Amino acid sequence: MYKTLPQLLTEVVDRYGNNDAQLSKDESGIFHPTTYNQFFKEVSSLAAGLNTLGVKRGDNVGLICDNRQEWLVADMAILSLGASDVPRGRDAMPYELKFILKTTESGLCFAENSEQAYKILLLAEQLPQLKTIVIIDTVHYATYLDQLTHPKVTFITYKEVMQRGEELLLTNPSFVQGEISKGEGDDTATIIFTSGTTGEPKGVVLSHTNFLFQLEQLPKMVSFGKGERWLSVLPVWHSFERILQYVIVSQAYTIA
């Protein structure tokens, strides 16, 4: 029986690996499917790559990104290592990012594109724990790429992290599965910060059990069909949309 979200994912992959997990658009606006087998392969490669960058159990990892195919991959990869993510959207103001990343002492942070990476870079002197920024999208807002240099912060692309992970898995193919098996329900899955409209933002610490409880209760109240497709619209760094993403995975459904 699974105790964590990645353990749930492995059970779904074992049973429904050929089901479509995600539908994501290309530059022409055409949706392309990713099966659960393919999705888990991406998760494993990214998790292994993050490990080569020093991410370990108990760490907090920033995830500054809006809804996109790579978000759930990054989320599950972070959780697979026993780390927790600290999500926020692209519209976050610099003072919010400084507060969130400093409070959580995040040593590595995902940035959706070079514009977001540059926004975080400008805060680097105030974030002594920050060592690495992973850039997911290097196509859009690419003009900022030339400005990403800092003596204490390393910049690396999402694809490069994946490649590092693939190399690690060639020599240690069971590494990620081994890390997933160590997970416990009380492990922190995420720290979601409030908006701060009534004062400083508050970091809400949620465990794997917090999320899994919702997944067990929701099917008792909502009727699900087979092979459903769900459209992700709400900000994924909000707890409600986050729960629904895991509901989709738990039912082996497809998220667009």
N, C-alpha and C positions, 0 to 999 in steps of 0.2 A: 504494500500500500504506500502510495506516495505521501511524503511529508512536506515537500517543497514544490514550487512551480516548475522548475526544471525536471524534477522527478515525474511530475504529471505529464510534462511534454514527452518524456521518453516513453511512457506508457502509450500515449496517443500515437507516437511515431511507430511503435511496434505493431499496433493494431490497424492504423489507418494511414500508413506511410505514403500511399499513392493518392490520397485525397489532396485537393488543392488547399493549401494553408493561406496563401495570399494572392491577390490580384493587384498588380501595380502598373501604372502607366509608363510608357516610354516617351521620348520627345515628340512623337507623332500623336500622342493621346491614345494609343492602343494598349489595352490591358494585356498583361502577360502573367500566366500563373506560376506559382512556386509551390511544389508539393511539400508535404510535411517532411519527407525524406530529404529533399533539397534544403528546406528551411533548417532542419537540424544540422545538416552538414555545414551550413553557413554559420550557425550558432557555435558549433564546435570549433571551427577555424578561427572565428573571432575571439572566442574565449581563450584558446591556446595562444593566440597572438597577444592578447592583453596580458596573459601570464608572463610572456617574454618581456613585457614592458614593466613588470613589477607588481601588477595588480594581484592581490591575494585576499584570502578569507578575512572578512571584517573590515575591508577598505570601503570608503565611500567614493563613488565615481560620478562626476558631473555628466549630465546628459541634456545639453541645451539644443533642442531640436523640436520641430513640429512633426505632425503625422506624416510618415513616409515608411516605405518598406523596410528600410534599415533600422528604424526605431525599435521594432519588436525584436529584431535580431540582436541589437546591442543590449537591450534590456535582458533578454534571456542569457546572453553570453556573460554579462556581468553577474547575474544571479547564479549561473552555473559554477562560477568560481567561489561562491560563498560571499561575494561582495554585495553591496547595495548601491542602487543608483539614486541620484539626486536630480530629478528632471525639472526642466523649465522650458518655456517656449521661446521662439525667436524674438518675441516682442518684449522680453524682459529688459528692463532698464539697467544700465551699468551698476547703479548703486544696489539694485536687487541681486545681481549676479555676485557682486563683491560680498555682500552679506551672506548669501547662501553658500558660496564655495568656501569662504573663510570659516564660517561656522562649522561646516562639515569636514573641514580640513581635506578637501578632495585633492589628491595628488595627480589624478588624470581626469581630463574632461573631454567629452565629445562635443564638437561644434558642428552644426548642420552644414555650414559652408565657411568660406574664408572671411566673409563679413562678420559672422559671429565669432570666429576665431580671433579676428583683429579686435573686436570689442572686448574680449576676455584678455587679450594680450595687453591692452592699455591698463589693465588692473593688476598686472603681474607683480609689480613691486609691493602691492598690498596683499598679495596671496603667496606667502612664503612657502606653503606646502605644494603649490602647483608646479609640476615638473613636465607634464606632457599634455599636448592638445591633439586630439585625433579629429581630422577634418573629413566629414562624410562625403560632401558634394564638392568636387573641385572644378565643376563646369560653370555653375552659376555664381555670380559675384567673384569671378576669378581675378578681377583686377586687384583684389586685396592680397593675393598670394605672394606678390613680390615684397609686401610690407611685413610679412610674418617672419621676424627674426628677433631673437632674444638670447642673451648669454646663458640664462638659467632655465629656459623653457624649450623643449624639443617639440617640433611640429612633425606629424606623420599622417599620411592619408589612411582612410578606412581600408582601401584596397591593400596598402602595404602591410597593415596589421593582419589582414586576412592571409596574405602570403606568408608572413612570419609564422602564423598559426599552422598553416598547411605544412610547412617545413618541420615544425615540431611534431605534428601528428604522424609524419612519415616514420619517425624514430620512436614515438611513444603514442600509438594509436588509441590506447585506452585512457590517456591522461584526463580528458574532460569527463568521461564517464566516471572515473575514479573520484574526481572532485564533486560531481553531482551527488554521488552516493554518500558523501560525508554530510550533506545538508540536513538540518533539523528544522522543525516547524517554527521554533522560536527565533530562528535567525532573522535578522532584519532584511527585508526585501527592498524597501525604499524609504526615503525621507522626502515627503511632499510638503513644500512650504506654502503657507497661506499667503494671501495677496498683500497683507500688511496695511490694509486700509484703516485699521483701528490701532495702529502701532507697528512695532517691528514685526516682520513675518515670523510665524511660529512653525518650526519643523515638526511635522506629524510623522512619527516613526511607526511604520506598518510592517508586521512580520509576514512570513509566508502563510502561517495559520490564519491571519486576518483575512487574506485574500481567499484561501481555500475554503473557509467557512461560507463565504458568499457563494462560491461555486457549487457547494453542496446544497445550499438552501434555495437558490434561485430557480432551479428546475422544478421545485415543488410548487412554485407559484406561477411560473410562466410555461406555457406549452411550446415545446420546440419540435420542429419537423426534422426531416433528414436532408442532409446535403445543403443546408441553408447558406446563403451569401449575405454578409453584413457589410454595410457601408460605414466606414469610420469618418465621422465629421467633427465630433466634439474634440477639444484639445486633449491629446493622449496623456499629457502630464497632469490632468485632473483625475481624481480618484475614481469618478464614475466611469469615464471612458476606459480607464485602465482596467477596471474590473471587467468591463464588457469584452475587452481584448482577451482576457484570460477565459471568460465564458466561451468565447468562440473557439479557442484552443481546446478547452476541456471537452467540447462537443464534436471536435474534429471538423468544424465548419470552416468557411472561407471568409477572410476579411479583405475588403477592397479599400 
